[in-house]
Amino acid sequence: MEFIHKSIMLEETIESLHIRPDGIYVDGTLGGGGHSYEIARRLDRGGRLIGIDQDGDAIEAAGRRLSPFRERVTIVRSNYAQMREVLSDLSIDKVDGILLDLGVSSYQLDNSDRGFTYREDVPLDMRMDLRQERTARDIVNDYTETELYHIIRDYGEDRFARNIARHIVKARGDQPVETTGQLCDIIRAAIPKKFRAVGGHPAKRTFQAIRIELNHELEVLKDHLMEMIDLLDDGGRISIITFHSLEDRIVKRIFKTAENPCICPPDFPVCTCGRVSKGRVISRKPIVPSQEEMEENSRSKSAKLRVFERILI
């Protein structure tokens, strides 16, 4: 299956980065290379693009797509959590822009072999990086009922999390839950009939929760976003596209803290904590897709773009 992923808010994202032809840019979630292609074609011989992705299929597809710019593009198979190390290995200290598109690619969703889908009955997998040993199957069959309840409640924000967790544990007591189809049937049985047709597929939130837990998606973002801001040179920007409220909240909070890190009580006449602003939030409100894009690509509907600019004092 060909790696196809329609880049969300392509024009808005590229515009937000304020690309300089001789700048250094990092696409931390390379995917099929859609955003990176537009960055690379705006660079001259003095510019450089580093693309990072943990998915081998994405690396291969992006390599083909970016081949016209191979002299200015470096592709690394890694997680954006290792961005500082990747750049250090390339003798790069500061960059002019960073892009993260945190959505699961259309290829990953549509390729049934990857086990992300709730629309076909395939083995439970959901690994972004196939080098990783643990799969979604391990979470579904090995986590306690309490652990399952917490991830479905917190990462899936599903009101029926407790009942879904209970049904999963009961079902796996008879036989292991091996496939997406089995899991869908269990989830469907755990949700009252009148609520099953509301808000999309009944398994959507639980699948999201398991995927986030398996791939440590929120932890990686929370633990490394401030570090990425520190990698930016003066005037450099980081642009992040999120696809659900949990990610968006993390980005919004960390950008706000980076802009105003002071922890002094509000009534202090002078700041004494010594914490210095790292820059400014460009997007006070998130940038969202146009109505036309949402109509053309339903997967863009939940996307939000937030932008932060580094200002060195």
ZADO-1210 file (C-alpha; in nm, 4 decimals, padded with zeros to 6 digits):
<atoms>
<atom x="00.0000" y="00.0000" z="00.0000" code="MET" pos="1"/>
<atom x="00.1356" y="00.3414" z="-00.0979" code="GLU" pos="2"/>
<atom x="00.2047" y="00.5857" z="00.1864" code="PHE" pos="3"/>
<atom x="-00.0472" y="00.8635" z="00.1235" code="ILE" pos="4"/>
<atom x="-00.1219" y="01.1388" z="00.3730" code="HIS" pos="5"/>
<atom x="-00.2951" y="01.4643" z="00.2890" code="LYS" pos="6"/>
<atom x="-00.1154" y="01.7396" z="00.4786" code="SER" pos="7"/>
<atom x="-00.3513" y="01.9349" z="00.7022" code="ILE" pos="8"/>
<atom x="-00.3494" y="02.3185" z="00.6882" code="MET" pos="9"/>
<atom x="-00.0522" y="02.3083" z="00.4531" code="LEU" pos="10"/>
<atom x="-00.0560" y="02.6757" z="00.3523" code="GLU" pos="11"/>
<atom x="-00.1292" y="02.8030" z="00.7029" code="GLU" pos="12"/>
<atom x="00.1499" y="02.5928" z="00.8548" code="THR" pos="13"/>
<atom x="00.4140" y="02.6927" z="00.6008" code="ILE" pos="14"/>
<atom x="00.3158" y="03.0579" z="00.6368" code="GLU" pos="15"/>
<atom x="00.3375" y="03.0334" z="01.0172" code="SER" pos="16"/>
<atom x="00.7019" y="02.9210" z="01.0035" code="LEU" pos="17"/>
<atom x="00.8218" y="03.2384" z="00.8250" code="HIS" pos="18"/>
<atom x="01.0710" y="03.0318" z="00.6249" code="ILE" pos="19"/>
<atom x="01.4059" y="03.1906" z="00.5418" code="ARG" pos="20"/>
<atom x="01.5767" y="03.0453" z="00.2310" code="PRO" pos="21"/>
<atom x="01.9033" y="02.9966" z="00.4224" code="ASP" pos="22"/>
<atom x="01.7419" y="02.8716" z="00.7463" code="GLY" pos="23"/>
<atom x="01.7557" y="02.5360" z="00.9238" code="ILE" pos="24"/>
<atom x="01.4204" y="02.3626" z="00.9787" code="TYR" pos="25"/>
<atom x="01.3082" y="02.0423" z="01.1496" code="VAL" pos="26"/>
<atom x="00.9980" y="01.8426" z="01.0650" code="ASP" pos="27"/>
<atom x="00.9685" y="01.6273" z="01.3760" code="GLY" pos="28"/>
<atom x="00.6800" y="01.4192" z="01.2380" code="THR" pos="29"/>
<atom x="00.7892" y="01.3735" z="00.8778" code="LEU" pos="30"/>
<atom x="00.5142" y="01.1358" z="00.7655" code="GLY" pos="31"/>
<atom x="00.4879" y="01.1252" z="00.3875" code="GLY" pos="32"/>
<atom x="00.6816" y="01.4521" z="00.3585" code="GLY" pos="33"/>
<atom x="00.3963" y="01.6806" z="00.2502" code="GLY" pos="34"/>
<atom x="00.4819" y="01.9710" z="00.4786" code="HIS" pos="35"/>
<atom x="00.8540" y="01.9049" z="00.4359" code="SER" pos="36"/>
<atom x="00.8289" y="01.9250" z="00.0570" code="TYR" pos="37"/>
<atom x="00.6894" y="02.2770" z="00.0846" code="GLU" pos="38"/>
<atom x="00.9609" y="02.3755" z="00.3330" code="ILE" pos="39"/>
<atom x="01.2418" y="02.2255" z="00.1221" code="ALA" pos="40"/>
<atom x="01.1356" y="02.3946" z="-00.1998" code="ARG" pos="41"/>
<atom x="01.1556" y="02.7322" z="-00.0268" code="ARG" pos="42"/>
<atom x="01.5177" y="02.6753" z="00.0787" code="LEU" pos="43"/>
<atom x="01.8236" y="02.7687" z="-00.1212" code="ASP" pos="44"/>
<atom x="02.1653" y="02.5993" z="-00.1097" code="ARG" pos="45"/>
<atom x="02.2365" y="02.7580" z="00.2269" code="GLY" pos="46"/>
<atom x="01.9196" y="02.6143" z="00.3806" code="GLY" pos="47"/>
<atom x="01.8689" y="02.2782" z="00.5456" code="ARG" pos="48"/>
<atom x="01.5797" y="02.0531" z="00.6433" code="LEU" pos="49"/>
<atom x="01.5981" y="01.7666" z="00.8922" code="ILE" pos="50"/>
<atom x="01.3063" y="01.5232" z="00.8805" code="GLY" pos="51"/>
<atom x="01.2411" y="01.2898" z="01.1751" code="ILE" pos="52"/>
<atom x="00.9958" y="01.0007" z="01.1918" code="ASP" pos="53"/>
<atom x="00.9825" y="00.6692" z="01.3759" code="GLN" pos="54"/>
<atom x="00.7753" y="00.4931" z="01.1092" code="ASP" pos="55"/>
<atom x="00.9874" y="00.3051" z="00.8563" code="GLY" pos="56"/>
<atom x="00.7177" y="00.3259" z="00.5886" code="ASP" pos="57"/>
<atom x="00.7026" y="00.7043" z="00.6324" code="ALA" pos="58"/>
<atom x="01.0808" y="00.7337" z="00.6059" code="ILE" pos="59"/>
<atom x="01.0776" y="00.5425" z="00.2771" code="GLU" pos="60"/>
<atom x="00.7882" y="00.7424" z="00.1313" code="ALA" pos="61"/>
<atom x="00.9305" y="01.0783" z="00.2394" code="ALA" pos="62"/>
<atom x="01.2696" y="00.9875" z="00.0972" code="GLY" pos="63"/>
<atom x="01.1119" y="00.9420" z="-00.2466" code="ARG" pos="64"/>
<atom x="00.9040" y="01.2583" z="-00.2200" code="ARG" pos="65"/>
<atom x="01.1951" y="01.4759" z="-00.1074" code="LEU" pos="66"/>
<atom x="01.4501" y="01.3305" z="-00.3508" code="SER" pos="67"/>
<atom x="01.4568" y="01.6482" z="-00.5678" code="PRO" pos="68"/>
<atom x="01.6022" y="01.8312" z="-00.2653" code="PHE" pos="69"/>
<atom x="01.8375" y="01.5612" z="-00.1391" code="ARG" pos="70"/>
<atom x="02.1362" y="01.7997" z="-00.1152" code="GLU" pos="71"/>
<atom x="01.9573" y="02.0060" z="00.1519" code="ARG" pos="72"/>
<atom x="01.7498" y="01.7341" z="00.3262" code="VAL" pos="73"/>
<atom x="01.8549" y="01.4875" z="00.5966" code="THR" pos="74"/>
<atom x="01.6088" y="01.2163" z="00.7049" code="ILE" pos="75"/>
<atom x="01.6515" y="01.0376" z="01.0386" code="VAL" pos="76"/>
<atom x="01.4494" y="00.7479" z="01.1766" code="ARG" pos="77"/>
<atom x="01.3831" y="00.8492" z="01.5339" code="SER" pos="78"/>
<atom x="01.1208" y="01.0049" z="01.7608" code="ASN" pos="79"/>
<atom x="01.1010" y="01.3811" z="01.7941" code="TYR" pos="80"/>
<atom x="01.1731" y="01.3237" z="02.1642" code="ALA" pos="81"/>
<atom x="01.5337" y="01.2707" z="02.0531" code="GLN" pos="82"/>
<atom x="01.5440" y="01.5921" z="01.8473" code="MET" pos="83"/>
<atom x="01.8240" y="01.7466" z="02.0530" code="ARG" pos="84"/>
<atom x="02.0398" y="01.4338" z="02.0104" code="GLU" pos="85"/>
<atom x="01.9606" y="01.4088" z="01.6381" code="VAL" pos="86"/>
<atom x="02.0642" y="01.7700" z="01.5834" code="LEU" pos="87"/>
<atom x="02.3749" y="01.7315" z="01.7998" code="SER" pos="88"/>
<atom x="02.4837" y="01.4337" z="01.5862" code="ASP" pos="89"/>
<atom x="02.4499" y="01.6634" z="01.2827" code="LEU" pos="90"/>
<atom x="02.6517" y="01.9384" z="01.4587" code="SER" pos="91"/>
<atom x="02.3482" y="02.1665" z="01.4702" code="ILE" pos="92"/>
<atom x="02.3021" y="02.3819" z="01.7793" code="ASP" pos="93"/>
<atom x="02.0061" y="02.6062" z="01.6889" code="LYS" pos="94"/>
<atom x="01.7328" y="02.5935" z="01.4248" code="VAL" pos="95"/>
<atom x="01.5017" y="02.8494" z="01.2644" code="ASP" pos="96"/>
<atom x="01.1840" y="02.6479" z="01.2739" code="GLY" pos="97"/>
<atom x="01.0257" y="02.3268" z="01.4032" code="ILE" pos="98"/>
<atom x="00.7068" y="02.1617" z="01.2802" code="LEU" pos="99"/>
<atom x="00.5058" y="01.8886" z="01.4527" code="LEU" pos="100"/>
<atom x="00.1955" y="01.7380" z="01.2913" code="ASP" pos="101"/>
<atom x="00.0668" y="01.5148" z="01.5712" code="LEU" pos="102"/>
<atom x="-00.2029" y="01.3369" z="01.3737" code="GLY" pos="103"/>
<atom x="-00.1950" y="00.9698" z="01.2816" code="VAL" pos="104"/>
<atom x="-00.1309" y="00.9512" z="00.9082" code="SER" pos="105"/>
<atom x="-00.4001" y="00.8435" z="00.6638" code="SER" pos="106"/>
<atom x="-00.1691" y="00.5587" z="00.5660" code="TYR" pos="107"/>
<atom x="-00.1508" y="00.4299" z="00.9227" code="GLN" pos="108"/>
<atom x="-00.5271" y="00.4556" z="00.9659" code="LEU" pos="109"/>
<atom x="-00.6167" y="00.3065" z="00.6287" code="ASP" pos="110"/>
<atom x="-00.3538" y="00.0320" z="00.6142" code="ASN" pos="111"/>
<atom x="-00.5304" y="-00.2469" z="00.8015" code="SER" pos="112"/>
<atom x="-00.2008" y="-00.4288" z="00.8633" code="ASP" pos="113"/>
<atom x="-00.1037" y="-00.1570" z="01.1117" code="ARG" pos="114"/>
<atom x="-00.3963" y="-00.2416" z="01.3416" code="GLY" pos="115"/>
<atom x="-00.5162" y="00.1159" z="01.4070" code="PHE" pos="116"/>
<atom x="-00.8526" y="00.0697" z="01.2401" code="THR" pos="117"/>
<atom x="-01.1863" y="-00.0071" z="01.4024" code="TYR" pos="118"/>
<atom x="-01.3479" y="-00.0540" z="01.0604" code="ARG" pos="119"/>
<atom x="-01.1886" y="-00.3913" z="00.9784" code="GLU" pos="120"/>
<atom x="-01.1158" y="-00.7040" z="01.1796" code="ASP" pos="121"/>
<atom x="-00.7363" y="-00.7218" z="01.1940" code="VAL" pos="122"/>
<atom x="-00.4750" y="-00.8036" z="01.4616" code="PRO" pos="123"/>
<atom x="-00.4485" y="-00.5391" z="01.7351" code="LEU" pos="124"/>
<atom x="-00.1232" y="-00.3494" z="01.6860" code="ASP" pos="125"/>
<atom x="-00.1261" y="00.0361" z="01.6743" code="MET" pos="126"/>
<atom x="00.2527" y="00.0767" z="01.6949" code="ARG" pos="127"/>
<atom x="00.3848" y="00.3959" z="01.5340" code="MET" pos="128"/>
<atom x="00.7302" y="00.2363" z="01.5423" code="ASP" pos="129"/>
<atom x="00.7264" y="-00.1296" z="01.4384" code="LEU" pos="130"/>
<atom x="01.0619" y="-00.1819" z="01.6124" code="ARG" pos="131"/>
<atom x="00.8753" y="-00.1526" z="01.9419" code="GLN" pos="132"/>
<atom x="00.7840" y="-00.4906" z="02.0946" code="GLU" pos="133"/>
<atom x="00.4702" y="-00.4031" z="02.2895" code="ARG" pos="134"/>
<atom x="00.1457" y="-00.3726" z="02.0929" code="THR" pos="135"/>
<atom x="-00.2135" y="-00.2698" z="02.1618" code="ALA" pos="136"/>
<atom x="-00.2892" y="-00.6359" z="02.2192" code="ARG" pos="137"/>
<atom x="-00.0621" y="-00.6341" z="02.5246" code="ASP" pos="138"/>
<atom x="-00.2406" y="-00.3353" z="02.6754" code="ILE" pos="139"/>
<atom x="-00.5868" y="-00.4815" z="02.6187" code="VAL" pos="140"/>
<atom x="-00.4956" y="-00.8197" z="02.7658" code="ASN" pos="141"/>
<atom x="-00.2438" y="-00.7296" z="03.0368" code="ASP" pos="142"/>
<atom x="-00.3598" y="-00.4038" z="03.1962" code="TYR" pos="143"/>
<atom x="-00.5735" y="-00.4266" z="03.5087" code="THR" pos="144"/>
<atom x="-00.9333" y="-00.3106" z="03.4958" code="GLU" pos="145"/>
<atom x="-00.8353" y="00.0045" z="03.6883" code="THR" pos="146"/>
<atom x="-00.5504" y="00.0828" z="03.4473" code="GLU" pos="147"/>
<atom x="-00.7778" y="00.0348" z="03.1455" code="LEU" pos="148"/>
<atom x="-01.0434" y="00.2534" z="03.3047" code="TYR" pos="149"/>
<atom x="-00.7934" y="00.5340" z="03.3673" code="HIS" pos="150"/>
<atom x="-00.6500" y="00.5421" z="03.0149" code="ILE" pos="151"/>
<atom x="-00.9940" y="00.5207" z="02.8479" code="ILE" pos="152"/>
<atom x="-01.1247" y="00.7957" z="03.0767" code="ARG" pos="153"/>
<atom x="-00.8186" y="01.0222" z="03.0569" code="ASP" pos="154"/>
<atom x="-00.6965" y="00.9662" z="02.7002" code="TYR" pos="155"/>
<atom x="-01.0256" y="00.8742" z="02.5350" code="GLY" pos="156"/>
<atom x="-01.2445" y="01.1029" z="02.7457" code="GLU" pos="157"/>
<atom x="-01.5158" y="00.8379" z="02.7184" code="ASP" pos="158"/>
<atom x="-01.8049" y="00.8699" z="02.9635" code="ARG" pos="159"/>
<atom x="-01.8458" y="00.4904" z="02.9579" code="PHE" pos="160"/>
<atom x="-01.4798" y="00.4190" z="03.0403" code="ALA" pos="161"/>
<atom x="-01.5531" y="00.2200" z="03.3553" code="ARG" pos="162"/>
<atom x="-01.8041" y="-00.0053" z="03.1826" code="ASN" pos="163"/>
<atom x="-01.5778" y="-00.0556" z="02.8778" code="ILE" pos="164"/>
<atom x="-01.2865" y="-00.1558" z="03.1015" code="ALA" pos="165"/>
<atom x="-01.5097" y="-00.3985" z="03.2909" code="ARG" pos="166"/>
<atom x="-01.6342" y="-00.5573" z="02.9670" code="HIS" pos="167"/>
<atom x="-01.2795" y="-00.5950" z="02.8316" code="ILE" pos="168"/>
<atom x="-01.1610" y="-00.7740" z="03.1465" code="VAL" pos="169"/>
<atom x="-01.4660" y="-01.0012" z="03.1469" code="LYS" pos="170"/>
<atom x="-01.4262" y="-01.0904" z="02.7770" code="ALA" pos="171"/>
<atom x="-01.0541" y="-01.1667" z="02.7986" code="ARG" pos="172"/>
<atom x="-01.1299" y="-01.4009" z="03.0896" code="GLY" pos="173"/>
<atom x="-01.2889" y="-01.6331" z="02.8323" code="ASP" pos="174"/>
<atom x="-01.0299" y="-01.5849" z="02.5568" code="GLN" pos="175"/>
<atom x="-00.7566" y="-01.3295" z="02.4719" code="PRO" pos="176"/>
<atom x="-00.8681" y="-01.0248" z="02.2746" code="VAL" pos="177"/>
<atom x="-00.6572" y="-01.0546" z="01.9595" code="GLU" pos="178"/>
<atom x="-00.8245" y="-00.8403" z="01.6943" code="THR" pos="179"/>
<atom x="-00.9769" y="-00.4979" z="01.6379" code="THR" pos="180"/>
<atom x="-01.3076" y="-00.6628" z="01.5538" code="GLY" pos="181"/>
<atom x="-01.3226" y="-00.8452" z="01.8874" code="GLN" pos="182"/>
<atom x="-01.2437" y="-00.5240" z="02.0729" code="LEU" pos="183"/>
<atom x="-01.5092" y="-00.3298" z="01.8801" code="CYS" pos="184"/>
<atom x="-01.7735" y="-00.5877" z="01.9706" code="ASP" pos="185"/>
<atom x="-01.6765" y="-00.5655" z="02.3379" code="ILE" pos="186"/>
<atom x="-01.6902" y="-00.1842" z="02.3367" code="ILE" pos="187"/>
<atom x="-02.0215" y="-00.1808" z="02.1535" code="ARG" pos="188"/>
<atom x="-02.1731" y="-00.4118" z="02.4153" code="ALA" pos="189"/>
<atom x="-02.0477" y="-00.1849" z="02.6943" code="ALA" pos="190"/>
<atom x="-02.2190" y="00.1287" z="02.5598" code="ILE" pos="191"/>
<atom x="-02.5975" y="00.1724" z="02.6027" code="PRO" pos="192"/>
<atom x="-02.7740" y="00.1339" z="02.2694" code="LYS" pos="193"/>
<atom x="-02.9146" y="00.4891" z="02.2563" code="LYS" pos="194"/>
<atom x="-02.5603" y="00.6338" z="02.2771" code="PHE" pos="195"/>
<atom x="-02.3920" y="00.4116" z="02.0152" code="ARG" pos="196"/>
<atom x="-02.4962" y="00.6241" z="01.7177" code="ALA" pos="197"/>
<atom x="-02.3851" y="00.9526" z="01.8785" code="VAL" pos="198"/>
<atom x="-02.0417" y="01.1065" z="01.8183" code="GLY" pos="199"/>
<atom x="-01.9072" y="00.8699" z="01.5547" code="GLY" pos="200"/>
<atom x="-01.7985" y="00.5071" z="01.5882" code="HIS" pos="201"/>
<atom x="-01.8501" y="00.3778" z="01.9454" code="PRO" pos="202"/>
<atom x="-01.4924" y="00.2397" z="01.9559" code="ALA" pos="203"/>
<atom x="-01.3270" y="00.5633" z="01.8397" code="LYS" pos="204"/>
<atom x="-01.2422" y="00.7019" z="02.1855" code="ARG" pos="205"/>
<atom x="-01.1143" y="00.3744" z="02.3276" code="THR" pos="206"/>
<atom x="-00.8939" y="00.3108" z="02.0241" code="PHE" pos="207"/>
<atom x="-00.7552" y="00.6636" z="02.0591" code="GLN" pos="208"/>
<atom x="-00.6821" y="00.6021" z="02.4271" code="ALA" pos="209"/>
<atom x="-00.5002" y="00.2743" z="02.3656" code="ILE" pos="210"/>
<atom x="-00.2974" y="00.4266" z="02.0802" code="ARG" pos="211"/>
<atom x="-00.1923" y="00.7241" z="02.2952" code="ILE" pos="212"/>
<atom x="-00.0926" y="00.4973" z="02.5833" code="GLU" pos="213"/>
<atom x="00.0995" y="00.2542" z="02.3630" code="LEU" pos="214"/>
<atom x="00.2993" y="00.5225" z="02.1823" code="ASN" pos="215"/>
<atom x="00.3446" y="00.7529" z="02.4863" code="HIS" pos="216"/>
<atom x="00.2119" y="01.0374" z="02.2716" code="GLU" pos="217"/>
<atom x="00.1169" y="01.2835" z="02.5451" code="LEU" pos="218"/>
<atom x="00.4200" y="01.2078" z="02.7635" code="GLU" pos="219"/>
<atom x="00.6605" y="01.2746" z="02.4760" code="VAL" pos="220"/>
<atom x="00.4893" y="01.6049" z="02.3941" code="LEU" pos="221"/>
<atom x="00.4713" y="01.7187" z="02.7564" code="LYS" pos="222"/>
<atom x="00.8300" y="01.6176" z="02.8391" code="ASP" pos="223"/>
<atom x="01.0011" y="01.7614" z="02.5304" code="HIS" pos="224"/>
<atom x="00.8100" y="02.0656" z="02.4056" code="LEU" pos="225"/>
<atom x="00.9970" y="02.3178" z="02.6220" code="MET" pos="226"/>
<atom x="01.3242" y="02.1554" z="02.5156" code="GLU" pos="227"/>
<atom x="01.2301" y="02.2088" z="02.1511" code="MET" pos="228"/>
<atom x="01.1550" y="02.5765" z="02.2155" code="ILE" pos="229"/>
<atom x="01.5092" y="02.6033" z="02.3552" code="ASP" pos="230"/>
<atom x="01.6462" y="02.4679" z="02.0258" code="LEU" pos="231"/>
<atom x="01.5083" y="02.7676" z="01.8368" code="LEU" pos="232"/>
<atom x="01.7344" y="03.0534" z="01.7351" code="ASP" pos="233"/>
<atom x="01.6238" y="03.4157" z="01.7824" code="ASP" pos="234"/>
<atom x="01.3081" y="03.4705" z="01.5770" code="GLY" pos="235"/>
<atom x="01.2675" y="03.0967" z="01.5156" code="GLY" pos="236"/>
<atom x="00.9195" y="02.9485" z="01.5307" code="ARG" pos="237"/>
<atom x="00.7633" y="02.6200" z="01.6373" code="ILE" pos="238"/>
<atom x="00.4303" y="02.5303" z="01.4756" code="SER" pos="239"/>
<atom x="00.2270" y="02.2403" z="01.6138" code="ILE" pos="240"/>
<atom x="-00.0850" y="02.0804" z="01.4685" code="ILE" pos="241"/>
<atom x="-00.2937" y="01.8873" z="01.7226" code="THR" pos="242"/>
<atom x="-00.5980" y="01.6698" z="01.6652" code="PHE" pos="243"/>
<atom x="-00.7608" y="01.6318" z="02.0047" code="HIS" pos="244"/>
<atom x="-00.8154" y="01.8453" z="02.3123" code="SER" pos="245"/>
<atom x="-00.5581" y="01.6640" z="02.5278" code="LEU" pos="246"/>
<atom x="-00.2696" y="01.7530" z="02.2950" code="GLU" pos="247"/>
<atom x="-00.4001" y="02.1037" z="02.2362" code="ASP" pos="248"/>
<atom x="-00.4219" y="02.1744" z="02.6097" code="ARG" pos="249"/>
<atom x="-00.0607" y="02.0657" z="02.6613" code="ILE" pos="250"/>
<atom x="00.0649" y="02.2854" z="02.3753" code="VAL" pos="251"/>
<atom x="-00.1419" y="02.5848" z="02.4888" code="LYS" pos="252"/>
<atom x="-00.0212" y="02.5530" z="02.8510" code="ARG" pos="253"/>
<atom x="00.3481" y="02.5086" z="02.7670" code="ILE" pos="254"/>
<atom x="00.3468" y="02.7941" z="02.5137" code="PHE" pos="255"/>
<atom x="00.1842" y="03.0162" z="02.7779" code="LYS" pos="256"/>
<atom x="00.4448" y="02.9177" z="03.0376" code="THR" pos="257"/>
<atom x="00.7278" y="02.9758" z="02.7891" code="ALA" pos="258"/>
<atom x="00.5949" y="03.3271" z="02.7246" code="GLU" pos="259"/>
<atom x="00.5305" y="03.4123" z="03.0886" code="ASN" pos="260"/>
<atom x="00.7244" y="03.1777" z="03.3212" code="PRO" pos="261"/>
<atom x="00.7167" y="03.4077" z="03.6277" code="CYS" pos="262"/>
<atom x="00.5931" y="03.2303" z="03.9423" code="ILE" pos="263"/>
<atom x="00.6027" y="03.5332" z="04.1733" code="CYS" pos="264"/>
<atom x="00.2778" y="03.6180" z="04.3576" code="PRO" pos="265"/>
<atom x="00.0671" y="03.8653" z="04.1558" code="PRO" pos="266"/>
<atom x="00.1022" y="04.1347" z="04.4247" code="ASP" pos="267"/>
<atom x="00.4853" y="04.1371" z="04.4094" code="PHE" pos="268"/>
<atom x="00.5982" y="04.4767" z="04.2766" code="PRO" pos="269"/>
<atom x="00.9095" y="04.3267" z="04.1142" code="VAL" pos="270"/>
<atom x="00.9805" y="03.9758" z="03.9791" code="CYS" pos="271"/>
<atom x="01.2212" y="03.7891" z="04.2077" code="THR" pos="272"/>
<atom x="01.1931" y="03.4350" z="04.0695" code="CYS" pos="273"/>
<atom x="01.4390" y="03.5131" z="03.7912" code="GLY" pos="274"/>
<atom x="01.2486" y="03.3188" z="03.5254" code="ARG" pos="275"/>
<atom x="01.2854" y="03.4788" z="03.1840" code="VAL" pos="276"/>
<atom x="01.0403" y="03.4671" z="02.8939" code="SER" pos="277"/>
<atom x="01.1474" y="03.2512" z="02.5992" code="LYS" pos="278"/>
<atom x="00.9400" y="03.4438" z="02.3450" code="GLY" pos="279"/>
<atom x="00.5803" y="03.5057" z="02.2479" code="ARG" pos="280"/>
<atom x="00.2719" y="03.3103" z="02.1518" code="VAL" pos="281"/>
<atom x="00.1828" y="03.4000" z="01.7918" code="ILE" pos="282"/>
<atom x="-00.1549" y="03.2258" z="01.7889" code="SER" pos="283"/>
<atom x="-00.3646" y="03.3597" z="02.0782" code="ARG" pos="284"/>
<atom x="-00.6459" y="03.1486" z="01.9388" code="LYS" pos="285"/>
<atom x="-00.5652" y="02.8297" z="01.7500" code="PRO" pos="286"/>
<atom x="-00.5625" y="02.8455" z="01.3718" code="ILE" pos="287"/>
<atom x="-00.8199" y="02.6022" z="01.2294" code="VAL" pos="288"/>
<atom x="-00.8789" y="02.4634" z="00.8788" code="PRO" pos="289"/>
<atom x="-01.0924" y="02.6532" z="00.6323" code="SER" pos="290"/>
<atom x="-01.4491" y="02.5399" z="00.5725" code="GLN" pos="291"/>
<atom x="-01.3415" y="02.4241" z="00.2262" code="GLU" pos="292"/>
<atom x="-01.0636" y="02.2044" z="00.3669" code="GLU" pos="293"/>
<atom x="-01.2940" y="02.0508" z="00.6276" code="MET" pos="294"/>
<atom x="-01.5430" y="01.9637" z="00.3547" code="GLU" pos="295"/>
<atom x="-01.2709" y="01.8121" z="00.1356" code="GLU" pos="296"/>
<atom x="-01.0909" y="01.6250" z="00.4144" code="ASN" pos="297"/>
<atom x="-01.3046" y="01.5170" z="00.7101" code="SER" pos="298"/>
<atom x="-00.9909" y="01.4251" z="00.9092" code="ARG" pos="299"/>
<atom x="-00.8978" y="01.7931" z="00.9277" code="SER" pos="300"/>
<atom x="-01.2077" y="01.8905" z="01.1269" code="LYS" pos="301"/>
<atom x="-01.0480" y="01.8543" z="01.4714" code="SER" pos="302"/>
<atom x="-00.7107" y="02.0051" z="01.3733" code="ALA" pos="303"/>
<atom x="-00.5707" y="02.3098" z="01.5547" code="LYS" pos="304"/>
<atom x="-00.2471" y="02.4923" z="01.4783" code="LEU" pos="305"/>
<atom x="-00.0601" y="02.6849" z="01.7485" code="ARG" pos="306"/>
<atom x="00.2586" y="02.8856" z="01.6921" code="VAL" pos="307"/>
<atom x="00.5319" y="03.0169" z="01.9244" code="PHE" pos="308"/>
<atom x="00.8191" y="03.2497" z="01.8346" code="GLU" pos="309"/>
<atom x="01.1516" y="03.2415" z="02.0193" code="ARG" pos="310"/>
<atom x="01.2895" y="03.5748" z="02.1328" code="ILE" pos="311"/>
<atom x="01.6381" y="03.5715" z="02.2810" code="LEU" pos="312"/>
<atom x="01.6958" y="03.8459" z="02.5355" code="ILE" pos="313"/>
</atoms>
